[in-house]
Amino acid sequence: MARLTKLDRMSAEEKAAESNRFWAANDSAQFPPETVAIVLGLSLSWLQNKRTNGGGIPFFKPDGRKIIYYLKADVIDYINKNKLKHTA
């Protein structure tokens, strides 16, 4: 059986609160992958894959630690760059 991620253990209310916290923050605010995954509706494994293979949202690791952070401005920029005008 697969191990539950932090997202799997969060209730819908906790996810909504985290999304609200993201949108209320200023553009220089830093957020962990869990928050970004909630806001974008993506999985943690998708974010990890993009960090490893490229093509994702810019991120940083403060002081070389294992923890990952994304800037809100970078997440917003990623959203804006990936808007679709049509599906064909």
VEXVO-918093 format. One record per atom (N, C-alpha, C, CB): residue number from 0; x, y negated, z negated; chain; atom name; residue in one letter. Coordinates in pm, 1 decimal. Each point is the difference from the previous one (the first is absolute). Glycine has a CB too. Layout:
    nr         px         py         pz   kette   atom   rest
   NUM          X          Y          Z       A     CA      A
...
END
This chain:
    nr         px         py         pz   kette   atom   rest
     0       84.2      117.3        0.0       A      N      M
     0      -84.2     -117.3        0.0       A     CA      M
     0       89.2     -124.3        0.0       A      C      M
     0     -185.2      124.9     -121.9       A     CB      M
     1      149.9     -222.3      204.2       A      N      A
     1       79.8     -122.2       12.2       A     CA      A
     1      -14.0      -85.9     -125.5       A      C      A
     1      -28.6        5.5      250.3       A     CB      A
     2      135.7      -74.0     -281.5       A      N      R
     2        0.1      -89.4     -115.1       A     CA      R
     2      -79.5     -125.4       34.2       A      C      R
     2      224.5       89.0      -76.7       A     CB      R
     3     -305.6     -136.4      -16.2       A      N      L
     3      -79.4     -120.8       22.4       A     CA      L
     3       89.6     -122.9       -3.2       A      C      L
     3     -201.2      110.4     -102.3       A     CB      L
     4      177.5     -201.8      195.0       A      N      T
     4       73.7     -126.0        0.7       A     CA      T
     4      -68.1      -98.1      -94.7       A      C      T
     4       76.8       39.0      238.5       A     CB      T
     5      -11.2     -149.5     -261.2       A      N      K
     5      -58.6     -104.1      -84.2       A     CA      K
     5     -133.3      -46.6       59.8       A      C      K
     5      231.3      -73.2      -75.1       A     CB      K
     6     -238.7       66.7      206.7       A      N      L
     6     -125.2      -40.2       65.3       A     CA      L
     6     -111.2      100.4      -25.2       A      C      L
     6      132.4     -116.8      175.2       A     CB      L
     7      -99.5      245.2     -172.6       A      N      D
     7      -99.7      103.7      -23.7       A     CA      D
     7      -57.6       -7.7     -141.1       A      C      D
     7      118.4      144.9      164.7       A     CB      D
     8      -38.2     -192.5     -256.9       A      N      R
     8      -43.8       -7.8     -140.2       A     CA      R
     8      -76.5     -127.9      -31.2       A      C      R
     8      196.1      138.1      -60.6       A     CB      R
     9     -199.4     -233.8      154.2       A      N      M
     9      -68.5     -127.3      -23.1       A     CA      M
     9     -148.5       12.1       34.1       A      C      M
     9      213.6     -124.6       49.2       A     CB      M
    10     -296.5       58.0     -128.9       A      N      S
    10     -143.4       -3.7       30.1       A     CA      S
    10      -25.7     -104.9      108.1       A      C      S
    10      -58.0       73.7     -236.6       A     CB      S
    11      -60.5      -69.8      292.7       A      N      A
    11      -37.9      -99.2      101.8       A     CA      A
    11        4.9     -141.2      -58.3       A      C      A
    11     -146.7      171.1      113.6       A     CB      A
    12      108.8     -184.5     -239.6       A      N      E
    12        2.8     -131.4      -65.5       A     CA      E
    12      143.1      -50.6      -16.4       A      C      E
    12     -212.1       57.8     -120.8       A     CB      E
    13      303.3       31.5       85.8       A      N      E
    13      140.8      -38.9      -14.4       A     CA      E
    13       59.2      -40.5      134.9       A      C      E
    13       22.7      156.0     -196.1       A     CB      E
    14      -60.2      -83.3      300.1       A      N      K
    14       48.5      -34.7      133.6       A     CA      K
    14      -54.3     -136.0       43.8       A      C      K
    14       14.2      244.6       57.8       A     CB      K
    15     -140.9     -270.3      -84.6       A      N      A
    15      -59.8     -129.3       34.6       A     CA      A
    15       67.4     -112.9      -77.0       A      C      A
    15     -218.5      113.8       48.2       A     CB      A
    16      247.5      -90.8     -175.5       A      N      A
    16       67.4     -101.8      -80.9       A     CA      A
    16      140.4      -27.5       53.2       A      C      A
    16     -133.4       71.7     -200.5       A     CB      A
    17      202.2       31.9      242.6       A      N      E
    17      134.9      -16.0       54.6       A     CA      E
    17       -4.4      -76.7      132.4       A      C      E
    17       71.4      214.5     -112.2       A     CB      E
    18     -169.1     -185.3      194.8       A      N      S
    18      -17.5      -72.2      125.9       A     CA      S
    18      -29.5     -148.2      -27.6       A      C      S
    18      -84.9      211.8      111.4       A     CB      S
    19       -2.0     -237.3     -206.6       A      N      N
    19      -32.0     -139.1      -37.4       A     CA      N
    19      123.2      -72.5      -51.8       A      C      N
    19     -234.1       69.1      -54.8       A     CB      N
    20      316.5       -0.3      -23.3       A      N      R
    20      122.9      -60.1      -53.0       A     CA      R
    20       93.7      -37.5      115.0       A      C      R
    20      -22.8      134.9     -213.2       A     CB      R
    21       31.0      -48.6      313.8       A      N      F
    21       83.7      -28.9      116.5       A     CA      F
    21      -48.5     -126.4       70.2       A      C      F
    21       48.2      245.5       27.7       A     CB      F
    22     -176.9     -250.5        6.1       A      N      W
    22      -51.9     -112.4       76.8       A     CA      W
    22        0.9     -130.2      -77.5       A      C      W
    22     -140.0      159.8      123.0       A     CB      W
    23      135.7     -154.0     -256.1       A      N      A
    23        2.8     -122.2      -81.7       A     CA      A
    23      141.8      -53.0      -22.0       A      C      A
    23     -207.3       79.4     -112.5       A     CB      A
    24      307.4        2.8      137.7       A      N      A
    24      139.8      -37.7      -25.9       A     CA      A
    24       52.2      -95.3      107.5       A      C      A
    24       36.9      220.9     -114.2       A     CB      A
    25       70.8     -291.0       79.6       A      N      N
    25       63.2      -87.1      100.0       A     CA      N
    25       83.0       85.1       96.3       A      C      N
    25        6.5     -193.7     -164.9       A     CB      N
    26       34.8      132.4      275.4       A      N      D
    26       68.8       74.6      105.7       A     CA      D
    26      136.4       54.7      -40.2       A      C      D
    26     -119.8     -142.1      159.2       A     CB      D
    27      178.3       89.6     -264.9       A      N      S
    27      131.5       48.2      -42.6       A     CA      S
    27      -10.3      110.6     -106.3       A      C      S
    27       93.1     -226.9       52.0       A     CB      S
    28     -214.8      268.5      -83.5       A      N      A
    28      -20.1      106.1      -99.3       A     CA      A
    28       52.6      133.5       53.7       A      C      A
    28     -202.9     -121.2      -91.0       A     CB      A
    29      251.5      203.0       -0.6       A      N      Q
    29       57.0      131.2       33.1       A     CA      Q
    29      -95.9      110.0      -45.7       A      C      Q
    29      236.3      -91.6      -20.7       A     CB      Q
    30     -252.0      192.9      106.5       A      N      F
    30      -92.1      108.4      -31.9       A     CA      F
    30       62.9      135.7       29.9       A      C      F
    30     -193.3     -152.0       48.5       A     CB      F
    31      158.9      252.7     -129.1       A      N      P
    31       51.3      135.8       23.7       A     CA      P
    31      -74.8       65.0      116.2       A      C      P
    31       61.3       22.1     -244.3       A     CB      P
    32       -8.8       87.4      295.7       A      N      P
    32      -64.7       69.1      112.3       A     CA      P
    32     -145.6       38.0      -26.8       A      C      P
    32      223.3       86.0       60.9       A     CB      P
    33     -256.9      -51.2     -182.4       A      N      E
    33     -137.6       39.3      -31.2       A     CA      E
    33      -97.9     -112.2       33.5       A      C      E
    33       85.3      150.4     -181.8       A     CB      E
    34      -50.6     -272.7      145.6       A      N      T
    34      -87.9     -113.5       27.5       A     CA      T
    34      -12.8      -22.7      149.6       A      C      T
    34       65.2     -104.1     -218.1       A     CB      T
    35       46.5      110.3      289.3       A      N      V
    35       -1.1      -20.7      144.9       A     CA      V
    35      -83.3      108.8       67.7       A      C      V
    35      227.8     -109.6      -11.2       A     CB      V
    36     -215.4      232.1      -34.3       A      N      A
    36      -78.2      109.7       56.7       A     CA      A
    36     -149.7      -23.7      -20.6       A      C      A
    36      191.5      157.7      -42.6       A     CB      A
    37     -229.2     -207.3      -73.3       A      N      I
    37     -140.6      -30.0      -28.2       A     CA      I
    37      -49.5     -109.8       92.9       A      C      I
    37       30.8       67.9     -240.3       A     CB      I
    38       44.4     -175.5      249.6       A      N      V
    38      -41.1     -115.5       80.4       A     CA      V
    38      -12.8       36.9      147.8       A      C      V
    38      113.1     -151.9     -164.7       A     CB      V
    39      -19.4      230.0      215.8       A      N      L
    39        0.7       34.7      141.9       A     CA      L
    39      -78.2      127.6       32.7       A      C      L
    39      219.7     -112.1       14.0       A     CB      L
    40     -260.3      184.2     -116.2       A      N      G
    40      -70.9      125.6       23.6       A     CA      G
    40       90.1      107.6       58.0       A      C      G
    40     -206.8     -130.7       34.5       A     CB      G
    41      332.5      129.3      -75.5       A      N      L
    41       99.1       96.0       47.9       A     CA      L
    41       41.9       92.9     -113.0       A      C      L
    41       81.0     -165.5      171.2       A     CB      L
    42      -12.9      272.4     -135.8       A      N      S
    42       50.4       91.2     -102.2       A     CA      S
    42      140.5      -42.2      -43.4       A      C      S
    42     -139.6      187.6       95.9       A     CB      S
    43      177.7     -143.6     -213.2       A      N      L
    43      135.8      -25.4      -48.0       A     CA      L
    43      102.3       68.8       89.5       A      C      L
    43      -86.5      -21.1     -234.7       A     CB      L
    44       50.3      138.2      287.4       A      N      S
    44       93.2       71.6       87.3       A     CA      S
    44       20.9      -75.6      131.7       A      C      S
    44      -72.6      218.0     -103.5       A     CB      S
    45      -29.9     -287.0      153.3       A      N      W
    45       15.6      -80.0      122.1       A     CA      W
    45       99.9     -112.4      -25.1       A      C      W
    45     -236.8       54.5       71.6       A     CB      W
    46      220.5     -124.3     -184.5       A      N      L
    46       93.2     -108.4      -33.6       A     CA      L
    46      142.4       53.3      -14.8       A      C      L
    46     -186.2     -124.0     -115.2       A     CB      L
    47      201.2      238.5       48.8       A      N      Q
    47      132.5       59.5      -18.2       A     CA      Q
    47       60.6       39.4      134.2       A      C      Q
    47      -68.8       83.2     -226.4       A     CB      Q
    48      -11.5      -25.6      313.4       A      N      N
    48       47.7       38.5      132.1       A     CA      N
    48       50.0     -122.5       76.0       A      C      N
    48     -161.4      193.3        3.2       A     CB      N
    49       87.6     -302.7       -8.6       A      N      K
    49       40.8     -121.8       70.3       A     CA      K
    49      125.6      -62.0      -62.9       A      C      K
    49     -240.3      -39.9       62.5       A     CB      K
    50      254.0       52.1     -193.9       A      N      R
    50      123.3      -50.4      -63.7       A     CA      R
    50      120.2       80.7       47.8       A      C      R
    50     -131.1      -74.2     -203.2       A     CB      R
    51      111.6      203.3      222.6       A      N      T
    51      108.8       88.6       40.2       A     CA      T
    51       32.3      -10.7      148.6       A      C      T
    51      -67.3      153.5     -182.6       A     CB      T
    52      -36.7     -155.7      265.1       A      N      N
    52       18.8        7.3      144.8       A     CA      N
    52      -13.1     -133.7       72.4       A      C      N
    52      -85.0      229.0      -15.2       A     CB      N
    53       43.8     -332.2      -55.6       A      N      G
    53      -13.6     -131.8       61.6       A     CA      G
    53     -140.0      -24.5       54.3       A      C      G
    53      240.9        8.8       56.9       A     CB      G
    54     -266.5     -134.3      -24.6       A      N      G
    54     -128.4      -37.4       57.9       A     CA      G
    54     -105.3      -40.4     -100.5       A      C      G
    54       53.7      151.7      180.4       A     CB      G
    55      -17.5     -160.6     -306.2       A      N      G
    55      -97.5      -34.9     -102.1       A     CA      G
    55       17.0     -141.7      -50.6       A      C      G
    55       -7.6      237.3      -64.0       A     CB      G
    56      -36.9     -258.4      -54.7       A      N      I
    56        3.5     -130.4      -65.8       A     CA      I
    56      135.8      -16.4      -68.1       A      C      I
    56     -252.7        1.9      -35.3       A     CB      I
    57      314.6     -119.7       48.0       A      N      P
    57      126.4      -21.4      -71.6       A     CA      P
    57      -19.9       21.4     -151.0       A      C      P
    57       74.7     -164.5      178.6       A     CB      P
    58       26.7      219.6     -243.4       A      N      F
    58       -6.7       29.1     -143.9       A     CA      F
    58      135.6      -29.4      -61.5       A      C      F
    58     -177.8      177.9       34.8       A     CB      F
    59      181.1     -175.5     -167.0       A      N      F
    59      128.4      -16.1      -68.2       A     CA      F
    59        2.9       84.2     -125.9       A      C      F
    59       23.2     -232.1       91.9       A     CB      F
    60      100.2      262.4     -132.8       A      N      K
    60       25.2       77.6     -121.5       A     CA      K
    60       86.1      -87.7      -90.5       A      C      K
    60      -15.5      226.8      122.2       A     CB      K
    61      -44.0     -287.6     -223.3       A      N      P
    61       78.1      -88.7      -86.5       A     CA      P
    61      113.7       73.6      -70.1       A      C      P
    61     -204.0     -138.5      -33.3       A     CB      P
    62      320.2       80.1       39.1       A      N      D
    62      118.9       53.3      -68.3       A     CA      D
    62       31.2      144.7       38.8       A      C      D
    62      -50.1     -153.3     -189.0       A     CB      D
    63        7.4      195.9      308.5       A      N      G
    63       30.5      134.3       45.6       A     CA      G
    63      -72.9      110.3      -75.5       A      C      G
    63      218.2      -87.7       65.6       A     CB      G
    64     -317.6       50.8     -145.2       A      N      R
    64      -75.0      101.8      -74.7       A     CA      R
    64      -90.3       78.6       94.0       A      C      R
    64        6.6     -143.6     -206.5       A     CB      R
    65      -69.2      245.3      155.4       A      N      K
    65      -86.6       84.7       81.5       A     CA      K
    65     -135.3      -64.5       29.5       A      C      K
    65      114.0      196.9      -98.6       A     CB      K
    66     -152.8     -296.6       23.3       A      N      I
    66     -130.4      -61.3       19.1       A     CA      I
    66       -1.1      -85.7      127.1       A      C      I
    66      -36.5        0.7     -249.8       A     CB      I
    67      -77.2       -0.5      318.2       A      N      I
    67      -18.3      -71.7      125.7       A     CA      I
    67     -102.0     -111.4      -22.3       A      C      I
    67       55.8      208.0      136.5       A     CB      I
    68      -32.2     -322.6      -73.6       A      N      Y
    68      -96.8     -108.9       -2.6       A     CA      Y
    68      -18.6      -56.5      139.1       A      C      Y
    68       62.8      -53.6     -235.9       A     CB      Y
    69     -182.7        3.0      259.3       A      N      Y
    69      -32.5      -71.6      123.0       A     CA      Y
    69      -44.7     -140.5      -38.4       A      C      Y
    69      -66.2      215.1      121.0       A     CB      Y
    70      101.1     -313.8      -38.5       A      N      L
    70      -49.6     -135.6      -19.9       A     CA      L
    70     -137.1      -11.6       65.1       A      C      L
    70      235.9      -93.9       -6.6       A     CB      L
    71     -326.2       22.5      -59.4       A      N      K
    71     -133.1      -18.9       56.0       A     CA      K
    71        9.2      -63.1      138.6       A      C      K
    71      -95.1      -24.1     -231.6       A     CB      K
    72      181.9      -74.6      250.3       A      N      A
    72       13.3      -66.5      130.1       A     CA      A
    72       37.1       99.7      110.0       A      C      A
    72       68.5     -211.0     -117.7       A     CB      A
    73       16.1      308.1       87.2       A      N      D
    73       38.8      101.2       99.0       A     CA      D
    73     -117.0       92.0       33.9       A      C      D
    73      235.3       -9.2      -85.8       A     CB      D
    74     -315.9       41.0      -14.1       A      N      V
    74     -117.5       84.6       23.3       A     CA      V
    74      -99.6      -74.1       88.8       A      C      V
    74       33.0      115.0     -223.4       A     CB      V
    75      -56.5     -242.3      193.5       A      N      I
    75      -92.0      -81.7       80.4       A     CA      I
    75       52.7      -10.7      143.1       A      C      I
    75      -70.2     -131.3     -205.6       A     CB      I
    76      200.2      110.1      220.5       A      N      D
    76       61.3       -8.5      132.2       A     CA      D
    76      -20.1      130.8       76.9       A      C      D
    76      170.3     -163.5      -89.0       A     CB      D
    77     -152.7      275.1       22.0       A      N      Y
    77      -21.3      130.9       62.8       A     CA      Y
    77     -144.6       13.5       46.9       A      C      Y
    77      179.7      100.7     -145.2       A     CB      Y
    78     -274.4     -142.2       61.7       A      N      I
    78     -142.1        5.7       37.5       A     CA      I
    78      -23.1      -83.6      125.0       A      C      I
    78      -67.4       33.6     -241.3       A     CB      I
    79      118.4     -155.5      240.8       A      N      N
    79      -21.8      -90.3      113.7       A     CA      N
    79       63.7       51.3      128.8       A      C      N
    79       -8.7     -189.0     -160.9       A     CB      N
    80      124.7      249.7      151.4       A      N      K
    80       68.7       51.9      118.5       A     CA      K
    80      -67.1      125.0       57.3       A      C      K
    80      211.4      -93.9      -91.3       A     CB      K
    81     -293.3      159.7       12.1       A      N      N
    81      -62.0      124.7       44.2       A     CA      N
    81     -149.4      -13.0       26.5       A      C      N
    81      172.4      119.8     -129.1       A     CB      N
    82     -220.1     -241.8      149.2       A      N      K
    82     -139.9      -21.2       35.2       A     CA      K
    82      -22.0       47.2      142.8       A      C      K
    82      -18.3     -196.8     -158.8       A     CB      K
    83      -97.5      256.5      181.4       A      N      L
    83      -34.7       47.5      133.9       A     CA      L
    83     -104.6      -93.3       59.8       A      C      L
    83       52.1      240.1      -64.0       A     CB      L
    84      -41.1     -262.4      193.8       A      N      K
    84      -98.8      -82.5       70.4       A     CA      K
    84     -100.6       88.5       72.8       A      C      K
    84      170.3     -184.0       27.1       A     CB      K
    85     -131.6      307.5       -1.0       A      N      H
    85      -88.4       96.5       63.8       A     CA      H
    85       57.6      139.9      -20.0       A      C      H
    85      -75.7     -171.8      171.4       A     CB      H
    86       -2.0      272.8     -137.3       A      N      T
    86       46.2      137.1      -19.6       A     CA      T
    86       41.9       68.4      128.7       A      C      T
    86     -148.9       11.8     -194.5       A     CB      T
    87      131.9      -78.6      305.8       A      N      A
    87       38.0       60.8      129.0       A     CA      A
    87      135.6      -47.9       45.1       A      C      A
    87     -239.2       16.4       62.3       A     CB      A
END
